[in-house]
Amino acid sequence: MNDQKIKILFRLRSLEMGGVPRVILDLLRNLPKDQFDLSLMLNLYQGELIREIPAGIKLIVVEKGKEQMSPNPFLHKLQLIWRRLKLEIYEKFPSVLYQIKVREKYDIEIASSYAEFDMVLSSPDKNSRKIAWFHTDVTYDTNQERARERIETMKKFDHVIFCAAHIRDVIKKYYNVTYPGSSVVYNAIHTDEVKEKALAFDVNYEGLKKPVFCSVGRLHSRKGYHTLINIHRRLIDEGFEHSIVVLGDGEEKNNLTGQINQLEVQDSFKLLGTKINPYPYIKNADCFVLPTRSEAYPLVINEALALEKPIISTNVGGIPEMIEDGVDGILVNDNEEELYEAMRKVFTQPELLDIIKQNTKESYKKLDSQKIYNQVAEILEEQYHLKLNNERG
């Protein structure tokens, strides 16, 4: 029976906290095991989500993670150099990597994001079907040469999955590129699981002035948190007391901390770092805000909807496919003034927030995770049958 299953290999760089690894882990948990033989190949065995790898999934590790290396600084540095050297060898000679690490043939190999495109395309198994999963709005890439390269690279795959219709549409609109073999598959969300985890511990935001706005995201310049800090200061100066908490880490942390200190809002604007379980923080906040300048299909929006939080978000990427403006959230353009006016409504139009919060009680109906798993299964089955047809000549 096992030989009759469709053999799937998902490739990921690592399992650091992020939307893409969470999507892949969710698929590994929920795709039908009687239909698929699932494997996960990690370049680096590191990241906060390592403990989330589902039981029964075949795991292929190319190199150990930093957490498994020596605590001695000198030895640690040597191990990092040796690891980088081996990864460079595997990248140059992928047949060596597969000979050493990959013991079996796969029907389908999946690049979980653009970071894995070259890994999958360089696979020495020319008979496996290659699928690219794309989660990025390329129009916001400051390096357009890189964006165009990714757009062209996707043409080499047998099938491309986009996490939102907007992502595929902008490539057609701005770059005049289409992918005949492509699908739109939204990221799945389990409302019951989110609600259960939201009760794991209490978050009372003691010492913070209410209302509390919560946001979750990587501390990157395109996520718009520098704008949110400015808006926070403006609202306080106008007498609208409140607090903002942000869950996440990233390269902008020091810059954002400096801005918080400069505007003297240390007591009311808090960077809480990455949280494995962010749901109690979202649940116990009064409002969820996402000031991002660039997004694909952020899971956290659906998670906030599942927790019946009023959402204020920029109208970018696939977010309009998730929120109906004025119904279960407020959408604004990527503009500081518009985001400021939307947040101000929390204080000046509380009845609007009450209506939106009431409407979120029905939003879970949009979040049919089983429908998404069925869709992915159908795509994998189709690619498998195309592989068989090619082998038959």
N, C-alpha and C positions, 0 to 999 in steps of 0.2 A: 504493500500500500504506500509506503514511504516513497518508493521510486516513481509513483504516479503523481506525486505532488509537484507543483510548479516551484522550482528552486529560485529564490529571490535573494540578491545580495544588496543591502543598503550600505553605502559608503559615507562616512562622516570623518571629519578631521578629529574631533574630540567631543566631549559632552559637557563643555562649559554651559552655564545657565544661559538659555536663549530660546527664542521661538522655534527655530528650525529643529534643534535636537528634541524639544518637547513634542513636536509634531511627529517626528520619526519614531520616538519611543511609544507614542500613543498608537501609531499604526502597528508596530511590532506587537503590542499588547492585544490588539483587537481585530486584525485581519484573521480570517478563519484558518485555523491550524490544520484542519482536515483537507484544506485546499492548497495551502502554501507551506513550503519548507523555508523558513526565514532565517537569514544570517545578517549580522551587523559587523562591519569591518571598520575599526577605529584606527586612524593613524597614530593617535596618542591616547593612551589610557589615562585620561585626566578630565577633571571637571566635576562640578557639584552634582551633576545628574548621573554619575556613575552608578550610584546606589539604586537608580530607577530602572536599570536594565531588566526587562521582564525575565522571569524564570523560563527556562526551556529554549531561549533564543541562542543560537550558535553565535559565539563571539570570537572574532578574529582580531587580535591586537598586533599592530605593526611594531610600535615602540612603547615603552613604559612612560608613564606620566611623571611630572615633576614631584608629585607627592610620594612616589615610590623610590626616589633617588636619595642619595646620602645627605644627611643634614650638615656634613662637613662642607664649608663653602668651596674649598679647593677641589675636593672630589666631585661635588655637585657641578661645578663648572666644567670639569673634564667629562662628566657624564652627558652634559648638555651638548658639548662639542661632538662627542662620539655619536650621540643620537642624531644630531643634525647631519653629520657625515653619512650615516647609514640611510637617512631619509633621502638625501641627495642622490645616493647610489640607486635606491629603489625607484626614484623618480626618473632617472636616466635609463635604468634597465628594468622596466616593469615586469619583464618575464622572470627576472630573478626574484622579485618580490612575490609573484604568484607561485613560483616553484617552491619557495620556502614557506610562505604563510598560507596560501590558499590551496587546500588539498582536494577540492572538487570543482566540477564545472557547474555553472549557473545558467539558468534559462534567461534571466533578466538581471541586469546590473543597474542600480539607481544612484545617480549623483544627487545627494540630498539638498545641495545648494550649489551656487557657482563655484564655491571653494573646492568642490569635488569634481568639477567638469573634466579637467585634464586627467584626473585619476581614473575615471571610468572610461574615457575615450582611449586611454593608453592601455587598457586591458588587453592582454595577449589572446584572450578568448574572442575571436572574431565572429563566432556564431551566436553569442549572447546578444539579446536585444538591449539597447542602451536607452535609458530614460533620464531626462534632466528635469529636476524640480526647481522652479524659479520663484523666489520670494521677494524680488527687489524691483522698485520703481526706478528704472535706469535714467529717467529724465532728471533726477536730482543728484546724479553722480557728477561731481565736479570735474572728474577726469573722463571726458567724453570719448577719448580714444579707447580707454578701458571698457566703457559701456558698449561701444560699437563692437569691440572684440568679443565681448560676451554674447551679444546679439548674433554675431556671425557663428560663434562656436556652437550655439544651440541648434543651428541648422544641421550639424553633424550627427545629432541624436535621432534615434528612430521615433521617439515621441517626447514631447515637452509638456509638463504639467505646470500650469500657472496657479498660484494660490488665490488670485482674484482676477475677474474679467478686466478690470482697469489696467492691470500690469500688461496683459496681452494687447489691449487696445492702444495703449500709448506707444508701444513698439511699432504697431502698424501706422499710427497717426504721424509720429515724429521721425520714424526711420524707414517707413515704407517697406517693412519686413513682415511677412506672415509665415505661419507654421501650419501647413495643412494637417500634419499629424500632431495635434495638440488638444489639451483639455483644460478646463478650469475646475479645480477641486479646492473647495474651501477647507480651512483647518477645522478639525473636529473639536468639540467642547462637550464635556459631560457635566451638565448642570447639577445633578445630584451629588457628584463627587466634589465639585467646587463648593457647594453649600455645606457639605459635611466637613471638609477641611477648614472652612471658615469658622467652624466651631471648636477647632482644635485647642485654641487658647484665647484668653481675653486680651483685647487691646483697648484700653480706655482713654488713651491720649491724655493721661493725667498731666497737668501743668501747661497744656496747650490751649489757646483760646479757640472757641468754637465760632463758626463752623470750621471743620477740618476738611481740606481738599487733599485727596490722595492721588498720586501718580506712580506708575510703574514703568520703567524703561531704562535702557542703557544710557549712561551719561556720556553722550556723544553730541557734537555740535549740531547735528541735524535733528536732534530730538527736541530742541527748542526750550530747554530748561533755563537758559540765560534770559530768554524773553519772559518766562514765567516768574522769575525772580523780580524783574523790573515791574511787572504787573502787580505782584504782591506788595511791593513798596508803595506803588501808586494808590492801591486800595486802602492800605493802612493810613497813608497820609490824608485820605479823604474821610477817615473816621470809621472805615469798615474793618473792624477787628476780625481776624481769622488766622488760621495756621495752614501751612502746606507741608506735607511729608512726601518724600520721593524715595521709592525703593529701587535700588539698582546701583551698579558701579560702572566705571569706565574711565577713559582717558581724560575726560573733561572735569573729573572730580576736583582737582586742585584749582582750576580756573573758576568753577562754580562756587567753591568754598571761599575763594578770594572775593568774588562778587557779593556773596552773602555777608561777609565781614565788612566790605566797603559800604554796603547799603544799611548796615547795622540791623539785620533781621535774623541774627543767629538764634534768637529765642523763639522765632515763629516759622522759620523755613528750615526744615530738617532733612538732611541726606542720611537715610537710615541704612544704606548699603543693600547688598543682595540678600533676599530672603527666599529660602527654599519653599516656604509656604507663605505667600503674600496675602492670601485670602482674608485672614482675620483683620489685616490692616485695611483692606478695601471695604470689608463689611462694616467696620466700625467708623468709617469716615462718613461725612455728610454728602460728599460729592466726589466724583472721579473726574480728573482733568488730564487731557493728553494734548500737549502743545506741539507735537511733532511736525517737522517740516517735510518729512519723507517717511512713507510707510507702505507696506504691502497689504497684509491682512492680519493685523495684530490680534493675537489670541486674547490679550488682556481686555480688549473692548467687550468681547463676548463674555468673558469672566465677570466683568463689572455688571453687565446686563443680567447675568445669572444671579448676581447678588442684589439685584434691584436697586442699583445706584444710579442716580441722575448723572449723565455723562456730558461733559463739555469737551469737544474735540475739534481739532482742525480737520478740514474737509479735504484730505489728501489720500492718495492711493486707493485701496479698496474699502476704506472706512465708510463711504456712502452706501456700500453694499451691505453694511452691517447695521447702520443707524439711520432711522428716518428722522430727518431734522424736524424738531418741534413736537415729535411724537414720543420717541424713547431716548432722545438726546438733543443736544444743541450743537450744530455744526457751523463752523466759521471758516473763512479763508485763512490762509497762512499769513496772518497780519496781526501785529501786536495790538492795534487799536480794536479790532474786531474781537479778539480773544478777551481783552480787557472788558469790553462792553458785555460780553456773554457772562463772564464771571461776576460782574457787577449786578446782574439780574438775580443772582442768588440772594442778594441783600434787598434789592428794590422790587423784585417780582417773585416773592416766595411761593405764590400760588402756582406759577408756571412750573417750578421745580416739583411741587406736589403732584401736578398733573402728569409730568414726565415719569416721576417715580411710580405712580399708579400704573402707567402704561408698560413699564418694564416687567410687570408681573405676567404679561402675555408674550414678552420677547423670547422666552425659552422655546416657543413653538417654532421659531426660525432656526433653532440650533439642533437639528436632527443628525446626531453623530452616526447613527446606523446607516442612514442614507449615504453619507460620505464614504464609509467603509465599503458599502456595496459598489459605489462608483469606482473606487480605487481597485477593488477586486475585478470589476469588469474590464478596466483598462489593462490590468496585468494578464487577465485571461486572453484578451484580444492580442496582446503582444506575444504571448506564448504561442498562440495558434499561427501567427504570422511567422514566427521562428520555425515552427514545424513545416509550414508550407515552403519556406525557403530551403530547408534541408531536403525536402522531397524533390526540389528542383522545379 
